[in-house]
Amino acid sequence: APDPAVPRRNALLRSLTMAEVLSQRLHGGVPVERCERTYVKYRVGDSLRVVYRYRVEGVTRHVSARTKRTAPAPAVPAPEVGAVLFPFPYDRKLPALPALAPGSPTLENLLGTPVTPRLVSYAAEQSAAAACVDDDGRVLAYAKVQRDDGERRGTEALADQYAVRVPRLL
């Protein structure tokens, strides 16, 4: 059924439509080779957040789109889908997200060795996780950023037991 609060909902959820929007709005008309929706948060009668993983010129990228928002650059308005685009690693509620972007020194400083982050999950405005891959393609660690301290509290709650193996926080 139509949702007056999110009038362009179906367009924003359609991968083919979004491939064209991303091509025009973020890449100057360069064709998007592949576009897939990886996350959706829909609040009926309120708003919609969507994350897309897509490829342009052989490079995999991520973008989140949010309805009912305006935001300064690097956010990009996309009126054809009634949303604002937030190219990764920009996220209005995850200021630490650039730590998971390629070229960021944060992970190398934490792990003590050069790594390339590979985004494995991203829930816009909530959390993101990346595999930290070394030059041989091995995953050395996983890094996560999130909006609150729930991960730390959970790890601390399980610290003095041995039934559940808990990763070390850096």
N, C-alpha and C positions, 0 to 999 in steps of 0.2 A: 504494500500500500504506500502511497505517497507520504512523505514526511515533510511538512512545511518548514520545519527547522533545518532540514538538510535537503534542499530541493534538487541538488545535483548528485545525490548519493550514488545512484546507479552508475553514472559516468565516472565518478571517483573510484568505484570498485572494479571497473572494467579495465583489464590489463592492456588491451589494444588501444583504448582511448588514452590511457595514461602514457603509453609508449610515445604517442604523438605529442602529448602535452610536454613530456620531459624533453623530447627532441627539440621542440620549438622554444620552450621556456628556459632550459638549462644548457642546451648544446648548440644553439644557433642553427637548428635545422638538420644537424648531423643525425642520421637515422639511429634509432635504438634497435639493437639487434635482438634482444630478448628482454622481456619485462614480466616479472612475476610478483604477485602480492604475497608478502610473508607475514604480515601482522595486521589485524583489524581490531579496533576498539570502537564500537558503535553504541552511543547512548541515544536511544529512540527519543525523538522530540528535542534533542539537544545538540549533539555534535558527532563527528566521525573523525577518527585518526586512522591512517593507513600507512604501512611501510611497504615500499617496493624495492626489490633487488633487480637491477637491470644492467645490460652491457652496452657500451658505446665504444666503438673503435677497439674492441677486444678487451676493454677494461671493465671489470665488474664494479658497480657503484650501488649506493643505497640512498634513498630519499624518503622522508616522511612527509605526509600531507595532512593538514589539519583544517577543518572547517571552523567557521566562527572566530577567526583570528586575523589580526594584522600583526606584522612584525617587521623590524628593521632588517636591512641587508645583513647577512647573506640570504635571508628568507626571500622568496620570490612569489609574488601573487600569481595565481592561476585561476582567473575568473571563469574560464570555460568549465571548470569542475567545482567552482565555488569553494576554493581552498587556498591555502598558502603552502608552498613547498619549502621544506627545510633540508637542503642537501647535507648528507653526512660529511663531517661530524658535527654539524650545527644542530643543537636541540635546545629549545628554550628552557627545559627543566633538567637537563643533564649537563651541567657546566664541565664535568670531567670527561665527557665523551671524546674530546680530541686526543686523550691519552691512548685511545684504541685505534687511532688513524695511522696509516702507513707514514713512516718518517718521524713519528713522535718519539722523543728520547725517553719518555717516561718509563716504558716497559723495559728498555735496555738498562736504565738506571736501577730499576727494581730487581731485575733478574741477573744483572751483572754480565750479560752477554747480548750481542745483537740478535734481535728477533724481528720477524715481520708479523704484524697482527692480521688475522683473518677473521672477520666478523662472522660469528656463527649464530647469533640471535640478537634481535633488536626489537624491543617493544617501546615505541616512541613515547617519550616523556616519562618512562618508567625505569628501564634498565637495558643494558647491552652487554654481551659477552663476546670475547675474541679468543681464538686459539693463538698462542704465541709460538710461531714456527721458526726453527733455526735454518741455517743455510742448506742443510741436508734434507729439509722437508719434514723433520721430526717436530712433533708438538712437545714443547718443554713445559708449558704451563697454560692455564686459562686465566684470563683477566676479565673482571666484571666491574662495571660502574652501574650505580643505581641511585635512585632519588633519595632514599632514606638509609638508615643504618641497620635494616633488618638482617642483612647477611652477617654483619659483625655480631649482632645480638644472638643469632642462631649458632654461630660458631662458638661463641663464648659459653653458651648454654650446654654445648656438647663437649667442652674442653676436658672435663675430668672423668670421662668414661671411655670404654674401649669397644663397645658393641658396634658403634658407627664410626667409620673412618672419615675424618673431617680434614679437608685441605687446610694448609697453613695460610693465614692471611699475611700479606706483605704490606 
